Amino acid sequence: MSDAREQGCTLWFTGLSGAGKSTLAEFLTPLLRELGKRVEVLDGDEVREYLSKGLTFSKEDRDTNVRRIGFVADLLARNGVVAITAAISPYRALRDEVRARSSAPFIEIYVNAPLAVVEERDTKGLYKKARAGAIPNFTGVSDPYEPPLAPEVVCSTGVESIEESARRVLAYLEARGLAPVGAAAKVE
C-alpha cells in the first residue's frame, strides 16, 4: 500500500446551503497540504460556473451536475489527489451512485446544521428569496434534502467550531490510513 501522503481520496461534503461545506473545505485544504497531500476543491458554485454552466436546478440537471462533480473528483482521487467536493448534492441516491462508481476511497461527510441555523447565516438572502417564492426548487425549502443514512463523518456545524469539525475529518482520515498519525492533533 502507498504512503498516506500519496493516497488520494474523495471527501464528499454534503449538507444544506449555508451549513459550512465550503468554509470547512477551505479550512481543511491548507492543513492537508501541510501534511504533504495534493488537494483540489470542487466547490459547488464554481463547478456550476465552469463545468455545468447552463444547467438548471431541476432534478435532472442537479443529478447531471452531481455526476460531473463525482467524475472529476474520482479522476483526481485515483491520481493521488485529495478531491474535496463542497456541493449540496441533495439526493441520497445520486451520492450513493457516485460512491459506487468511485475507484478511490470515498468519504461522505455530512455537514449538518439545522435549517434555522443556515437561514440565520444566509448572507446571500437565498432562503428569504426561496420562502418568498422567488427561487423555485430551493433545497430545504421547496425541494428536499435527503441526509445521508450512514456517512463516514458527521460535522455538526450548528454547535461545533470549525476546528472541531476539521479534527473530526482528520481523525477519520488517520484511522483509514489516508493521513499521517497525529494529523488531527495539529489543528489548533
Wavefront OBJ file of the C-alpha trace (Angstrom):
o trace
v 0.000 0.000 0.000
v 1.231 3.511 -0.740
v 2.314 6.118 1.761
v -0.604 8.067 3.338
v 0.724 11.230 1.676
v 0.428 9.669 -1.793
v -3.028 8.083 -1.452
v -5.855 10.084 -2.974
v -9.473 10.083 -1.881
v -12.715 11.974 -2.315
v -14.003 13.989 0.630
v -17.656 14.478 -0.319
v -19.136 17.278 1.809
v -22.925 17.339 1.672
v -25.446 19.485 3.513
v -27.821 22.392 3.176
v -26.802 25.718 1.669
v -25.060 27.630 4.442
v -24.197 24.547 6.519
v -20.469 25.266 6.205
v -19.331 22.909 3.443
v -17.171 25.473 1.613
v -15.918 27.021 4.848
v -14.793 23.642 6.155
v -13.261 22.697 2.790
v -11.280 25.954 2.736
v -10.156 25.410 6.347
v -9.013 21.820 5.699
v -7.206 22.482 2.416
v -4.053 24.149 3.821
v -3.957 21.650 6.718
v -3.952 18.731 4.294
v -1.302 20.424 2.154
v 0.892 20.877 5.243
v 0.609 17.104 5.689
v 2.060 16.651 2.194
v -1.231 15.963 0.415
v -2.124 17.306 -3.004
v -5.585 18.867 -2.670
v -8.162 20.248 -5.086
v -11.509 21.713 -4.055
v -14.546 21.304 -6.298
v -16.869 23.964 -4.908
v -20.493 23.683 -5.996
v -20.790 27.331 -7.080
v -17.547 27.203 -9.083
v -18.447 23.890 -10.732
v -21.798 25.346 -11.786
v -19.966 28.305 -13.348
v -17.230 26.404 -15.199
v -18.282 22.774 -15.626
v -22.069 22.830 -15.513
v -22.951 26.257 -16.920
v -26.434 26.268 -18.367
v -27.813 23.585 -16.092
v -30.922 24.500 -14.149
v -31.916 23.393 -10.676
v -34.345 20.756 -11.956
v -33.828 17.274 -10.513
v -32.418 16.031 -13.841
v -29.905 18.886 -14.089
v -28.917 18.588 -10.416
v -28.268 14.896 -10.999
v -26.120 15.730 -14.041
v -24.178 18.286 -12.000
v -23.516 15.800 -9.175
v -22.414 13.112 -11.653
v -19.960 15.563 -13.241
v -18.549 16.533 -9.855
v -18.226 12.855 -8.955
v -16.428 12.026 -12.199
v -13.887 14.818 -11.769
v -13.409 14.052 -8.061
v -12.703 10.386 -8.782
v -10.349 11.264 -11.643
v -8.343 13.429 -9.249
v -8.543 10.977 -6.320
v -7.343 7.955 -8.265
v -4.321 10.033 -9.275
v -3.271 10.719 -5.697
v -5.166 13.948 -5.040
v -7.496 14.622 -2.131
v -10.548 15.804 -4.067
v -12.789 17.845 -1.798
v -16.311 18.434 -3.037
v -18.431 21.129 -1.443
v -21.806 20.883 -3.128
v -25.255 20.434 -1.631
v -25.842 17.176 -3.587
v -29.321 16.869 -2.074
v -30.333 13.422 -3.299
v -29.090 10.361 -1.430
v -29.389 8.012 -4.426
v -27.060 10.189 -6.500
v -24.461 10.387 -3.741
v -24.667 6.596 -3.434
v -24.271 6.269 -7.209
v -21.169 8.458 -7.183
v -19.761 6.417 -4.281
v -20.377 3.153 -6.181
v -18.522 4.486 -9.246
v -15.545 5.740 -7.255
v -12.315 3.831 -7.721
v -10.545 5.680 -4.887
v -11.704 5.910 -1.249
v -14.946 7.909 -0.992
v -15.637 9.598 2.332
v -19.090 11.124 2.744
v -19.062 13.989 5.230
v -22.443 15.248 6.373
v -22.108 18.921 7.254
v -25.144 19.083 9.475
v -26.654 22.368 10.567
v -30.364 22.819 11.324
v -32.471 24.801 8.874
v -32.927 27.595 11.449
v -29.132 27.963 11.732
v -28.479 28.046 7.983
v -31.282 30.549 7.473
v -29.712 32.762 10.125
v -26.309 32.508 8.377
v -27.821 33.246 4.952
v -25.548 36.075 3.774
v -26.858 35.888 0.187
v -30.525 36.086 1.213
v -31.315 32.884 -0.698
v -33.588 31.341 1.921
v -35.582 34.550 2.226
v -35.997 34.659 -1.573
v -36.938 30.966 -1.660
v -39.541 31.418 1.066
v -40.981 34.352 -0.907
v -41.264 32.088 -3.977
v -38.570 33.915 -5.958
v -36.314 30.845 -6.115
v -38.105 27.639 -7.132
v -36.725 24.183 -6.247
v -34.610 25.526 -3.394
v -33.145 22.740 -1.278
v -34.507 22.696 2.246
v -37.432 24.994 1.419
v -39.288 23.911 -1.738
v -37.108 20.918 -2.682
v -35.989 18.096 -0.402
v -32.600 17.477 1.130
v -32.013 13.813 1.902
v -29.433 13.473 4.685
v -27.004 10.569 4.427
v -28.051 7.452 6.333
v -24.519 6.319 7.218
v -21.916 8.990 6.434
v -18.347 8.280 7.423
v -18.150 11.622 9.254
v -20.786 13.966 10.679
v -19.777 17.564 11.397
v -22.444 19.324 13.459
v -21.559 22.850 12.397
v -24.506 24.365 14.214
v -22.893 23.526 17.554
v -19.211 22.768 16.987
v -16.343 25.020 15.941
v -14.633 24.727 12.583
v -11.588 23.377 14.410
v -13.678 20.603 15.984
v -15.157 19.709 12.599
v -11.701 19.692 10.972
v -10.298 17.463 13.733
v -13.208 15.067 13.224
v -12.447 14.769 9.484
v -8.686 14.412 10.008
v -9.174 11.796 12.740
v -11.236 9.739 10.317
v -8.568 10.070 7.614
v -5.916 8.977 10.127
v -7.988 5.930 11.101
v -8.295 4.955 7.409
v -4.571 5.431 6.785
v -5.259 8.384 4.478
v -3.477 10.929 6.689
v -0.432 10.556 8.924
v -0.952 9.666 12.573
v -1.263 12.824 14.647
v -2.813 14.912 11.859
v -5.955 15.745 13.865
v -3.893 16.835 16.861
v -2.238 19.549 14.747
v -5.492 21.517 14.409
v -5.389 24.475 16.768
l 1 2 3 4 5 6 7 8 9 10 11 12 13 14 15 16 17 18 19 20 21 22 23 24 25 26 27 28 29 30 31 32 33 34 35 36 37 38 39 40 41 42 43 44 45 46 47 48 49 50 51 52 53 54 55 56 57 58 59 60 61 62 63 64 65 66 67 68 69 70 71 72 73 74 75 76 77 78 79 80 81 82 83 84 85 86 87 88 89 90 91 92 93 94 95 96 97 98 99 100 101 102 103 104 105 106 107 108 109 110 111 112 113 114 115 116 117 118 119 120 121 122 123 124 125 126 127 128 129 130 131 132 133 134 135 136 137 138 139 140 141 142 143 144 145 146 147 148 149 150 151 152 153 154 155 156 157 158 159 160 161 162 163 164 165 166 167 168 169 170 171 172 173 174 175 176 177 178 179 180 181 182 183 184 185 186 187 188
